[in-house]
């Protein structure tokens, strides 16, 4: 018979990770008419955070950043959570891969 701690440890670690993710700072980015609003979001340096990307368009969009290496499809009229950071101070671009001419913006990390 396995020791009860060895059985319970993975469950406790999973719960701790969920609690930590829920405590992260949260920023919302909306795509409407194939434009990200706000186009700039200021975030603190050295801090992990959640970026909620909400698509209010009737078509899908792909949130993407080569600067901080994230890529996520956002279905029409839905949202996704993108975990970002921690990042160093600077400016990091993001764009909508399906509408690159209009869906673009920056994270300003201070």
C-alpha positions as CSV (number, residue, x, y, z in Angstrom):
1,X,0.0,0.0,0.0
2,X,1.3,3.4,-0.9
3,X,1.9,6.1,1.7
4,X,-1.2,8.4,1.8
5,X,1.0,11.5,1.3
6,X,2.4,10.1,-2.0
7,X,-1.2,9.8,-3.2
8,X,-2.4,13.2,-2.0
9,X,0.7,15.2,-3.0
10,X,-0.1,15.5,-6.7
11,X,-3.6,16.7,-5.9
12,X,-2.3,19.3,-3.5
13,X,0.2,20.6,-6.0
14,X,-2.5,20.9,-8.6
15,X,-4.7,22.9,-6.2
16,X,-1.9,25.2,-5.3
17,X,-1.2,25.9,-9.0
18,X,-4.8,26.8,-9.6
19,X,-4.9,29.1,-6.6
20,X,-1.7,30.8,-7.8
21,X,-3.2,31.3,-11.3
22,X,-6.3,32.8,-9.8
23,X,-4.3,35.4,-7.8
24,X,-2.5,36.8,-10.9
25,X,-3.1,40.4,-12.1
26,X,-5.6,40.4,-15.0
27,X,-5.8,42.7,-18.0
28,X,-8.5,42.6,-20.7
29,X,-8.0,43.1,-24.4
30,X,-11.1,43.3,-26.7
31,X,-11.0,42.8,-30.4
32,X,-13.9,44.4,-32.2
33,X,-14.1,45.3,-35.9
34,X,-10.7,43.6,-36.2
35,X,-9.1,46.2,-33.9
36,X,-7.6,45.6,-30.4
37,X,-8.8,47.9,-27.7
38,X,-6.9,49.2,-25.9
39,X,-4.0,49.1,-28.3
40,X,-1.5,49.6,-25.5
41,X,-1.6,47.9,-22.1
42,X,0.8,48.9,-19.3
43,X,2.0,46.0,-17.1
44,X,4.6,45.8,-14.3
45,X,8.0,44.3,-15.1
46,X,8.9,41.0,-13.5
47,X,5.3,40.0,-12.9
48,X,3.4,37.1,-14.4
49,X,-0.2,38.1,-15.4
50,X,-3.3,37.0,-17.2
51,X,-4.4,38.6,-20.4
52,X,-8.0,38.0,-21.2
53,X,-8.6,38.3,-24.9
54,X,-12.3,38.8,-25.8
55,X,-13.4,38.6,-29.4
56,X,-16.6,40.6,-30.1
57,X,-16.4,40.0,-33.8
58,X,-18.5,37.4,-35.7
59,X,-15.3,35.8,-37.1
60,X,-12.4,34.1,-35.4
61,X,-9.1,35.9,-34.6
62,X,-5.7,34.5,-33.7
63,X,-4.0,36.5,-30.9
64,X,-0.3,36.3,-31.6
65,X,3.0,37.7,-30.3
66,X,6.4,36.8,-31.6
67,X,7.9,39.2,-29.0
68,X,6.6,37.2,-26.0
69,X,5.9,33.9,-27.8
70,X,2.2,33.4,-27.5
71,X,-0.4,32.3,-30.0
72,X,-4.1,31.5,-29.3
73,X,-7.2,31.2,-31.5
74,X,-10.1,33.3,-30.2
75,X,-13.5,32.0,-31.5
76,X,-16.2,34.5,-32.5
77,X,-18.0,36.1,-29.5
78,X,-15.8,34.3,-26.9
79,X,-12.7,34.8,-24.9
80,X,-9.4,33.1,-24.0
81,X,-6.9,33.5,-21.2
82,X,-3.3,34.0,-22.1
83,X,-0.7,33.7,-19.4
84,X,2.2,36.1,-19.9
85,X,5.5,36.9,-18.2
86,X,7.3,37.7,-16.2
87,X,8.7,40.1,-18.8
88,X,11.6,42.6,-18.6
89,X,10.9,46.3,-19.0
90,X,10.3,47.2,-22.7
91,X,7.7,47.2,-25.4
92,X,6.3,43.9,-26.7
93,X,4.1,43.8,-29.8
94,X,1.0,41.6,-30.4
95,X,-1.3,41.3,-33.4
96,X,-4.3,39.4,-34.8
97,X,-2.8,37.0,-37.3
98,X,-6.0,36.9,-39.4
99,X,-6.3,40.8,-39.6
100,X,-2.7,42.0,-39.3
101,X,-3.3,45.4,-40.9
102,X,-5.8,46.5,-38.2
103,X,-5.5,44.1,-35.2
104,X,-2.3,45.2,-33.5
105,X,-1.0,46.6,-30.3
106,X,1.7,46.6,-27.6
107,X,2.4,45.6,-24.0
108,X,4.3,48.4,-22.3
109,X,6.3,46.8,-19.5
110,X,7.5,49.2,-16.8
